[in-house]
Amino acid sequence: MNAVIDRWLHDHGDDMIAWRRHLHAHPELARHEYATTEFVASRLTEAGLSPQILPGGTGLTCDLGPSEGARIALRADMDALPMQELTGATYSSTVPGISHACGHDAHTTVLLATGLALAEIDDLPVGVRLIFQPAEEVMPGGALDVVAAGRLEGISRIFALHCDPRLEAGKVGVRLGPITSAADTVQVVFDSPGGHTSRPHLTTDLVYAMGTVITGLPGLLSRRVDPRTGTVMVWGAVQAGQAPNAIPRTGMMTGTVRTGDHQTWSLLEPLVRELVDGLLAPTGVRYQLEYRRGVPPVVNDDISTRMFEDAITRTGEDALADTPQSGGGEDFSWYLEDVPGAMARLGVWSGVGEQLDIHQPTFDLDERALAVGVRVFTNLILDS
Ligand SMILES: [Zn+2]
């Protein structure tokens, strides 16, 4: 069966690159992936498959192989970022202000190619569901749309690959346990009567109160939460006041709380509320706290991680790489609330020049990684 995959990759290697470049040049934002959906659906239909578009009109799933027994799901995300591309590539984004700076064009291409290659095998050992998911880049993420549409029913295990420019093309990194973090947003809006800075005792000192929260909340969290959970609170924006001698009436600060531990994630909101309340009570400053929960951490289970390791090792002797847990959030975790699974990092660095991170305007990838991704995914299916 692996000979079929070899032949498919040999015959369609150029097609894969052309598909990726087409998608790259025509990026679409979250929940607007209409042309991307149509592009994928057409190619699957041409191959005799029956893709099912999600109720929202973007994103699709497609089943292959035996219908009896539980299926294995393979997931790709399809959306681009609201960011101007600055790679200078000939296949650069044709849409001003939107680009595939997170490599979802590659994820979509790898999964499409995987589906078409597997479709050439008559007796797949297990049923497969391809999940082309919309809206990974927005909170709480399109994975919830897929789950809500019932497309996780009948799935026993789910896998995903994400581009990683810290790894060279040909390498794929996986780790047991948390691989991404939960990422929640905290915003506090402060309110005071304001006043003259010569008489802070006659009002409530809003800037002083904010200062206690700026340093106090991250500090107290590090003492109330086990540091081994990788829990980190950082303020990203703080605004208040204008004049040196006036106590302002309003202020705002916002930041993120991240954790690699699922149980800690469920406890963070009440803890943050308790600590902010305790810090501000003696200052008398009124406030409103908005806590927005993001996504849980992606936690790779042991069987899925071992399956990934085997599948990666079979693509090449040195292919399997270590990878750290990242502080970034990834909505793949919503699937793992329902079924076990794992995410791995697909190396996309060319090995020459700088390793440019994702989510910045000059990110591009080494297209040799596309075939590696297809081999990892097809190995997962053919050897299960
Ligand atoms: Zn991404």
Boltz pocket constraint, residues with backbone or C-beta under 6 A from the ligand:
constraints:
  - pocket:
      binder: B
      contacts: [[A, 102], [A, 103], [A, 104], [A, 136], [A, 162]]
      max_distance: 6.0
